[in-house]
């Protein structure tokens, strides 16, 4: 048997703090942002477009808790980079941004170790202060932006203005009860998981936080292998998946084929009350995207250290692998109750306590696919 020993290395200076935001390249940024606000409880945060001086790209940023998503679209038909990305992948996550300390040092060290720097460290500035940014290439066409916000007091980033319009109906909708991004999953073709993991270990000094193989994570038809990499403080977690042999084609392989290569398969978002969060999402069990009906499942996972982890995955048919995972951790020591889920068939264990320990939570929404 092969035993892998991973050491947690800390940067000499600078560090990765948390997920800053995710940028989606989409065909219609305004419509995508509106969907997340109307269906998932987000609120408009910031805008960049023609009215703010951006002549090539329009971006709508939305926020809920500490989660920020930016939806960007090309304004002109000649935008080759964004156009080719949409033709190849469709709507999807282009960039995963990290909040960092000492952006320049982290970029220089990554460069020395062989990372490809897409955009050199540069400064954006407005009346609220300065932000230092840089962009690195990771798996497939996906990138990482390093964001150093020291002293910046604006709502998002320089160049973004308050939303030009806020739908008055949003104030009538309940909060989605989503707190922060727990992890972001990147799917890879067969035999490419380990090289990607090595990239994070070598260039960003992330370490192997958790791993499973096809003997541990499989259904009757589908199987996968996964390694979770994390920063030193373990506040950023990135599961890296690849397909494994099963009775049918792995869901990871289906994603890679339909997306057109490696990419972000799903985003897991933390909630302190998973049952309420799902019930508050309007018509959650009947969401339709591109004509595909979304399916909601509740998983109740129990670990040896008396943690109850509830995971809800909204997924859909194999031809549309865009899913969102909600998860929360509850301690058995607090007030708890048993109740039926909305089908009346499955007993769901839940209770009222707030999530406290981030480290104990993060790796147990890994079953992001439906059980057969």
C-alpha positions as CSV (number, residue, x, y, z in Angstrom):
1,X,0.0,0.0,0.0
2,X,1.2,3.5,-0.8
3,X,1.2,5.9,2.2
4,X,1.3,9.6,1.4
5,X,2.7,11.9,4.1
6,X,2.0,15.6,3.6
7,X,3.6,18.4,5.5
8,X,2.0,21.8,6.1
9,X,4.4,24.5,4.9
10,X,4.0,28.1,6.0
11,X,5.0,31.0,3.7
12,X,8.0,33.0,4.9
13,X,5.8,36.0,4.6
14,X,2.3,36.7,3.2
15,X,-0.5,34.2,3.5
16,X,-3.9,33.2,1.9
17,X,-6.7,34.4,4.1
18,X,-10.0,33.1,2.5
19,X,-12.0,33.0,-0.7
20,X,-12.4,36.6,-1.9
21,X,-14.9,36.1,-4.8
22,X,-15.6,34.0,-7.8
23,X,-16.0,35.3,-11.3
24,X,-18.3,33.7,-13.8
25,X,-18.0,34.4,-17.5
26,X,-21.6,34.2,-18.9
27,X,-23.6,35.1,-21.9
28,X,-25.8,37.6,-20.0
29,X,-24.3,39.0,-16.8
30,X,-27.4,41.0,-15.8
31,X,-29.7,38.0,-16.2
32,X,-27.4,35.7,-14.3
33,X,-27.0,38.1,-11.4
34,X,-30.7,38.6,-11.3
35,X,-31.3,34.8,-11.0
36,X,-29.0,34.5,-8.0
37,X,-30.7,37.4,-6.3
38,X,-34.2,36.2,-7.0
39,X,-33.7,32.4,-6.4
40,X,-30.8,32.1,-4.0
41,X,-31.2,35.2,-1.7
42,X,-28.2,37.2,-2.9
43,X,-28.3,41.0,-3.1
44,X,-26.7,43.4,-5.7
45,X,-23.4,44.6,-4.5
46,X,-21.6,46.5,-7.2
47,X,-21.6,47.2,-11.0
48,X,-19.0,48.0,-13.7
49,X,-20.0,48.8,-17.2
50,X,-20.5,51.5,-19.8
51,X,-21.8,53.9,-17.3
52,X,-18.7,53.5,-15.1
53,X,-16.2,53.7,-18.0
54,X,-15.8,50.0,-18.8
55,X,-16.1,49.8,-22.6
56,X,-15.3,46.1,-23.1
57,X,-16.8,44.1,-20.2
58,X,-19.9,44.5,-18.0
59,X,-19.9,43.0,-14.5
60,X,-22.5,42.6,-11.9
61,X,-21.4,41.6,-8.4
62,X,-23.8,40.0,-5.9
63,X,-23.3,39.2,-2.2
64,X,-24.7,37.1,0.6
65,X,-23.0,36.8,3.9
66,X,-19.3,36.7,3.0
67,X,-20.0,35.1,-0.5
68,X,-19.4,37.4,-3.5
69,X,-20.0,36.3,-7.1
70,X,-19.2,38.4,-10.1
71,X,-21.0,37.8,-13.4
72,X,-19.2,39.2,-16.4
73,X,-20.1,39.4,-20.1
74,X,-18.4,41.0,-23.2
75,X,-20.0,44.2,-24.4
76,X,-18.6,43.9,-28.0
77,X,-18.8,41.0,-30.4
78,X,-15.1,41.2,-31.1
79,X,-14.1,40.0,-27.6
80,X,-12.2,36.9,-28.7
81,X,-11.1,35.7,-25.3
82,X,-14.5,35.7,-23.6
83,X,-16.3,34.6,-26.8
84,X,-14.1,31.5,-27.3
85,X,-14.5,30.7,-23.6
86,X,-18.3,30.7,-23.9
87,X,-18.2,28.7,-27.1
88,X,-15.9,26.1,-25.5
89,X,-17.4,25.9,-22.0
90,X,-20.7,27.8,-21.8
91,X,-21.4,29.8,-18.7
92,X,-19.0,28.9,-15.9
93,X,-16.5,29.9,-13.3
94,X,-13.5,31.6,-14.9
95,X,-11.6,32.9,-11.8
96,X,-11.3,31.9,-8.1
97,X,-10.0,34.8,-6.2
98,X,-8.2,34.6,-2.8
99,X,-7.8,37.4,-0.3
100,X,-4.1,37.5,0.5
101,X,-1.5,39.3,2.5
102,X,1.6,40.4,0.6
103,X,0.5,39.7,-2.9
104,X,3.9,40.6,-4.5
105,X,5.8,38.1,-2.3
106,X,3.3,35.3,-3.0
107,X,3.4,35.9,-6.7
108,X,7.2,36.1,-6.9
109,X,7.6,32.8,-5.0
110,X,5.0,31.1,-7.2
111,X,6.9,32.4,-10.3
112,X,10.1,30.9,-8.9
113,X,8.5,27.5,-8.5
114,X,7.2,27.5,-12.1
115,X,3.7,29.1,-11.9
116,X,2.4,31.0,-15.0
117,X,1.6,34.6,-14.2
118,X,-1.3,35.8,-16.4
119,X,-1.3,39.4,-15.0
120,X,1.6,40.8,-13.0
121,X,0.9,42.5,-9.6
122,X,-0.8,45.8,-10.2
123,X,-2.7,48.4,-8.2
124,X,-6.3,49.6,-8.6
125,X,-7.2,52.8,-6.8
126,X,-10.2,54.9,-6.1
127,X,-11.4,57.3,-3.4
128,X,-11.8,54.4,-1.0
129,X,-8.1,53.3,-1.2
130,X,-5.9,50.9,-3.1
131,X,-6.1,47.2,-3.9
132,X,-3.2,45.1,-5.1
133,X,-4.0,42.2,-7.6
134,X,-2.3,39.6,-9.6
135,X,-3.6,36.6,-11.7
136,X,-2.1,33.1,-12.0
137,X,-3.1,30.3,-14.3
138,X,-4.3,27.0,-12.7
139,X,-6.1,24.0,-14.2
140,X,-7.7,24.2,-17.6
141,X,-8.8,27.8,-18.5
142,X,-9.4,28.6,-14.8
143,X,-7.3,31.3,-13.1
144,X,-6.6,32.5,-9.5
145,X,-6.6,36.2,-8.6
146,X,-4.7,37.3,-5.5
147,X,-6.4,40.2,-3.9
148,X,-4.6,42.3,-1.3
149,X,-7.1,44.7,0.3
150,X,-5.1,46.3,3.1
151,X,-6.8,49.6,4.0
152,X,-9.4,49.5,1.3
153,X,-12.9,50.6,2.5
154,X,-14.9,50.3,-0.7
155,X,-17.8,47.9,-1.1
156,X,-15.9,45.7,-3.5
157,X,-13.1,46.8,-5.9
158,X,-11.9,50.0,-7.5
159,X,-13.7,50.5,-10.8
160,X,-17.0,49.1,-9.4
161,X,-19.8,51.5,-8.5
162,X,-23.0,50.9,-6.5
163,X,-25.7,49.1,-8.5
164,X,-27.6,51.3,-10.9
165,X,-30.8,49.6,-10.1
166,X,-32.1,47.3,-7.3
167,X,-35.2,45.3,-7.9
168,X,-37.7,46.5,-5.2
169,X,-39.1,43.0,-5.0
170,X,-35.9,41.7,-3.5
171,X,-36.6,43.4,-0.2
172,X,-39.8,41.2,0.0
173,X,-37.8,38.0,-0.3
174,X,-36.3,36.1,2.6
175,X,-32.6,35.7,3.1
176,X,-31.0,32.5,1.7
177,X,-29.2,32.0,5.0
178,X,-25.9,31.3,3.2
179,X,-22.7,32.4,5.1
180,X,-19.5,31.8,3.2
181,X,-17.8,29.6,0.6
182,X,-16.7,26.4,2.2
183,X,-14.9,24.8,-0.8
184,X,-14.7,25.0,-4.6
185,X,-14.4,21.7,-6.5
186,X,-12.3,21.3,-9.6
187,X,-12.9,18.3,-11.9
188,X,-10.0,16.9,-14.0
189,X,-9.7,14.3,-16.7
190,X,-8.4,10.9,-15.8
191,X,-4.8,10.8,-14.4
192,X,-4.6,14.6,-14.1
193,X,-5.7,14.9,-10.5
194,X,-2.3,14.3,-8.9
195,X,-0.4,16.8,-11.2
196,X,-2.9,19.5,-10.3
197,X,-2.6,18.7,-6.6
198,X,1.2,18.9,-7.0
199,X,0.8,22.3,-8.6
200,X,-1.0,23.7,-5.5
201,X,1.5,22.1,-3.2
202,X,4.5,23.4,-5.1
203,X,3.4,26.9,-6.2
204,X,1.0,28.0,-3.4
205,X,2.4,25.8,-0.6
206,X,-1.1,24.3,-0.1
207,X,-1.1,20.9,1.6
208,X,-3.2,17.7,1.2
209,X,-6.0,18.1,3.7
210,X,-8.1,15.0,2.8
211,X,-8.3,12.3,0.1
212,X,-10.6,9.5,-0.9
213,X,-10.5,7.0,-3.7
214,X,-13.1,5.0,-5.7
215,X,-13.4,2.4,-3.0
216,X,-14.7,5.0,-0.6
217,X,-16.6,7.3,-2.9
218,X,-18.9,5.5,-5.4
219,X,-22.4,4.6,-6.2
220,X,-23.8,1.6,-8.1
221,X,-22.9,3.3,-11.3
222,X,-20.4,6.2,-10.8
223,X,-17.1,6.5,-8.9
224,X,-14.4,9.2,-8.4
225,X,-11.1,9.9,-6.7
226,X,-10.6,13.2,-4.8
227,X,-7.8,15.0,-3.0
228,X,-8.6,18.2,-1.0
229,X,-5.8,20.8,-0.9
230,X,-5.8,23.6,1.6
231,X,-3.8,26.6,2.7
232,X,-1.8,26.6,5.9
233,X,-4.6,28.0,8.0
234,X,-7.1,25.6,6.3
235,X,-9.5,28.5,5.5
236,X,-9.3,27.8,1.8
237,X,-10.2,24.3,0.6
238,X,-10.1,23.0,-3.0
239,X,-11.1,19.4,-3.7
240,X,-9.6,18.2,-6.9
241,X,-11.5,15.3,-8.5
242,X,-10.9,12.8,-11.3
243,X,-13.0,10.0,-12.7
244,X,-12.7,6.3,-11.7
245,X,-14.0,3.2,-13.3
246,X,-17.6,2.2,-12.5
247,X,-20.5,0.3,-14.1
248,X,-21.2,3.4,-16.1
249,X,-19.3,6.6,-17.0
250,X,-18.2,8.6,-14.0
251,X,-20.0,11.8,-13.3
252,X,-16.5,13.5,-13.3
253,X,-15.8,12.3,-16.8
254,X,-19.3,13.5,-17.9
255,X,-18.5,16.9,-16.5
256,X,-15.2,17.1,-18.3
257,X,-16.8,16.1,-21.6
258,X,-19.7,18.5,-21.4
259,X,-17.7,21.4,-20.0
260,X,-15.0,20.9,-22.6
261,X,-12.1,20.2,-20.2
262,X,-11.1,20.8,-16.5
263,X,-13.2,23.3,-14.6
264,X,-15.1,24.2,-11.5
265,X,-17.8,21.6,-11.0
266,X,-19.6,23.0,-7.9
267,X,-19.3,25.5,-5.1
268,X,-20.1,24.5,-1.6
269,X,-21.7,27.2,0.6
270,X,-22.0,27.1,4.4
271,X,-25.2,27.6,6.2
272,X,-26.0,27.4,9.9
273,X,-29.5,26.1,9.2
274,X,-29.6,23.9,6.2
275,X,-33.3,22.9,6.4
276,X,-34.5,26.5,6.6
277,X,-32.1,27.6,3.9
278,X,-33.5,25.0,1.4
279,X,-37.1,25.9,2.3
280,X,-36.5,29.6,1.9
281,X,-35.1,29.2,-1.6
282,X,-38.3,29.8,-3.7
283,X,-39.5,26.6,-5.3
284,X,-36.1,24.9,-4.7
285,X,-37.2,21.5,-5.6
286,X,-38.6,22.7,-8.9
287,X,-35.8,24.8,-10.2
288,X,-35.2,24.5,-13.9
289,X,-32.1,25.5,-15.7
290,X,-31.8,25.1,-19.5
291,X,-34.9,22.9,-19.3
292,X,-33.3,20.5,-16.9
293,X,-35.2,19.9,-13.6
294,X,-32.9,20.4,-10.5
295,X,-33.0,17.6,-7.9
296,X,-32.5,18.3,-4.2
297,X,-31.1,15.7,-1.9
298,X,-30.4,15.8,1.8
299,X,-27.5,13.8,3.2
300,X,-27.0,13.3,6.9
301,X,-23.5,12.2,7.6
302,X,-22.2,11.1,11.0
303,X,-18.5,11.2,11.9
304,X,-16.7,9.5,14.8
305,X,-16.3,12.7,16.7
306,X,-20.1,13.2,17.2
307,X,-20.7,15.7,14.4
308,X,-23.8,15.7,12.3
309,X,-23.2,17.0,8.8
310,X,-26.2,17.8,6.7
311,X,-25.5,18.3,3.0
312,X,-28.0,19.3,0.4
313,X,-27.0,19.0,-3.2
314,X,-28.9,20.6,-6.0
315,X,-27.9,18.7,-9.2
316,X,-29.4,17.8,-12.5
317,X,-29.0,15.4,-15.4
318,X,-25.7,14.3,-16.8
319,X,-26.0,16.9,-19.6
320,X,-25.9,19.8,-17.2
321,X,-23.3,19.4,-14.4
322,X,-23.8,22.8,-12.7
323,X,-24.6,22.2,-9.1
324,X,-24.5,24.1,-5.8
325,X,-24.0,22.4,-2.5
326,X,-25.2,23.7,0.8
327,X,-23.8,22.3,4.1
328,X,-23.8,22.9,7.8
329,X,-22.3,21.2,10.8
330,X,-24.3,20.7,14.0
331,X,-22.9,19.4,17.3
332,X,-24.9,16.7,19.1
333,X,-24.3,18.5,22.4
334,X,-26.8,21.3,21.7
335,X,-30.6,21.1,21.6
336,X,-31.7,18.9,18.8
337,X,-34.8,17.3,17.3
338,X,-35.8,14.7,14.7
339,X,-38.3,15.6,12.0
340,X,-39.5,14.5,8.6
341,X,-38.1,16.0,5.4
342,X,-40.5,17.5,2.9
343,X,-41.1,14.1,1.3
344,X,-42.4,12.7,4.5
345,X,-40.2,9.6,4.0
346,X,-36.8,10.4,5.4
347,X,-36.0,11.4,9.0
348,X,-33.6,14.4,9.1
349,X,-31.6,15.1,12.3
350,X,-31.2,18.9,12.9
351,X,-31.0,21.4,15.7
352,X,-30.7,25.1,16.5
353,X,-27.0,25.6,17.3
354,X,-24.7,27.8,15.3
355,X,-21.7,26.4,13.4
356,X,-18.5,27.2,15.3
357,X,-15.5,25.0,14.3
358,X,-14.6,25.6,10.6
359,X,-11.9,22.9,10.6
360,X,-14.3,20.2,11.6
361,X,-16.7,21.1,9.0
362,X,-15.0,21.5,5.7
363,X,-14.4,18.1,4.2
364,X,-17.7,16.3,4.6
365,X,-19.8,17.6,1.8
366,X,-17.6,15.7,-0.6
367,X,-20.5,13.4,-1.7
368,X,-21.7,16.1,-4.2
369,X,-23.5,13.6,-6.4
370,X,-26.8,11.9,-6.0
371,X,-26.9,8.4,-4.5
372,X,-28.1,5.9,-7.1
